[in-house]
Amino acid sequence: MKPEKIVETEIMARAWQHGFDLSIVDSKAVYSEKIGRYLRGQTSEAMTDLVGNRGPIACYIELKAKGKLSSYNAPKNFRQRDFVERKINSGCFACVVDSWELLWEIWTLWEIEDSVLERRRILLDYLPKRRQSF
């Protein structure tokens, strides 16, 4: 099993116990036997790995392998970073995590905050930091 799939399995196993209703989104190309080639994924490559809700709150969760959060800032992921930041700025819960513990830590801090601006700041602060180039 790929490292990111291990994180996915862990989160999906615990999410429902904590009130999350999440679906796995696979945006990768799929091979069609019928036409003998790969077909584009069924959703945008910017879409997060998990989409759903906790109560009335929309949730967008991007998964990374344990210890690989910095891979989120690779140039190929700029559309996804834009997508996640747009969701945060529109009031949704959106984050990038490599474990259930990190997801729950972010949710707990986010949930207790009353201020929309403070909620937004918490989520943006938890996004993996971009490396400074000199």
Secondary structure, 3 states (H helix, E strand, C coil): CCHHHHHHHHHHHHHHHHCEEEEECCCCCEEECCCCEEECCCCCCCCCCEEEEECCEEEEEEECCCCCHHHHHCHHHHHHHHHHHHHHHCCCEEEEECCHHHHHHHHHHHHHCCCHHHHHHHHHHHCCCCCCCC
